């Protein structure tokens, strides 16, 4: 299968919303907020933070939307959703 240059270059300069990329969302109603969030240490870019046992907060400037943190959230409070 050949590389599609037209598709690649047509996406340059578009925002993540225009491309339909997924972003990280914290579902606070699914988070028990009674423990240290294991997803924070799993984030390779350090985009998640937490105060006490509250639900984690996402720094979208650091987040690369890799989704690794979602695999460490057993309650599925962290989800990747289309913008």
C-alpha positions as CSV (number, residue, x, y, z in Angstrom):
1,X,0.0,0.0,0.0
2,X,1.5,3.3,-1.0
3,X,1.7,6.4,1.2
4,X,-1.1,8.8,0.6
5,X,0.7,12.2,0.2
6,X,-2.6,14.0,-0.7
7,X,-4.3,12.9,2.6
8,X,-1.2,13.7,4.6
9,X,-0.7,17.2,3.3
10,X,-4.4,18.1,3.4
11,X,-4.4,17.6,7.2
12,X,-1.5,20.1,7.8
13,X,-2.6,23.3,9.6
14,X,-6.0,21.9,10.7
15,X,-7.0,21.8,14.4
16,X,-7.7,18.6,16.2
17,X,-11.4,19.4,16.1
18,X,-11.3,19.7,12.3
19,X,-9.4,16.4,12.0
20,X,-11.8,14.6,14.4
21,X,-9.0,13.5,16.7
22,X,-9.7,12.3,20.2
23,X,-9.0,14.2,23.4
24,X,-8.8,13.1,27.0
25,X,-11.9,13.7,29.1
26,X,-12.3,13.1,32.8
27,X,-15.7,11.7,33.8
28,X,-15.8,13.0,37.4
29,X,-19.0,11.0,38.2
30,X,-17.2,7.8,37.4
31,X,-14.1,8.6,39.6
32,X,-14.5,7.4,43.2
33,X,-12.1,10.3,44.3
34,X,-10.9,8.3,47.3
35,X,-7.4,7.3,46.3
36,X,-4.3,8.5,44.4
37,X,-5.0,8.1,40.7
38,X,-2.7,5.5,39.2
39,X,-3.0,7.0,35.7
40,X,-1.0,10.1,36.8
41,X,2.2,8.2,37.0
42,X,1.4,6.3,33.8
43,X,1.2,9.6,31.7
44,X,4.4,9.9,29.7
45,X,4.0,13.6,29.2
46,X,3.1,14.6,32.8
47,X,-0.3,16.0,31.6
48,X,-2.3,14.7,34.6
49,X,-2.3,16.2,38.1
50,X,-4.3,15.6,41.2
51,X,-5.0,17.5,44.4
52,X,-5.5,15.2,47.3
53,X,-7.8,12.4,46.3
54,X,-9.9,14.6,43.9
55,X,-10.4,13.6,40.3
56,X,-7.4,14.2,38.1
57,X,-7.0,17.3,36.0
58,X,-5.7,17.4,32.4
59,X,-3.2,19.9,31.2
60,X,-4.2,19.9,27.5
61,X,-1.0,21.8,26.5
62,X,1.0,18.8,27.7
63,X,-1.4,16.1,26.7
64,X,-0.4,14.2,23.5
65,X,-3.7,12.2,23.4
66,X,-1.8,8.9,23.4
67,X,-4.5,7.3,25.6
68,X,-2.0,5.4,27.9
69,X,-3.6,6.8,31.0
70,X,-7.0,5.4,30.1
71,X,-5.6,1.8,30.4
72,X,-4.7,2.5,34.1
73,X,-8.1,3.9,35.1
74,X,-10.1,0.8,36.3
75,X,-13.3,2.8,36.8
76,X,-13.0,4.2,33.2
77,X,-13.3,7.8,34.4
78,X,-10.6,8.7,31.8
79,X,-11.9,8.4,28.3
80,X,-10.6,9.4,24.9
81,X,-13.5,11.1,23.0
82,X,-13.8,12.9,19.7
83,X,-13.9,16.7,20.1
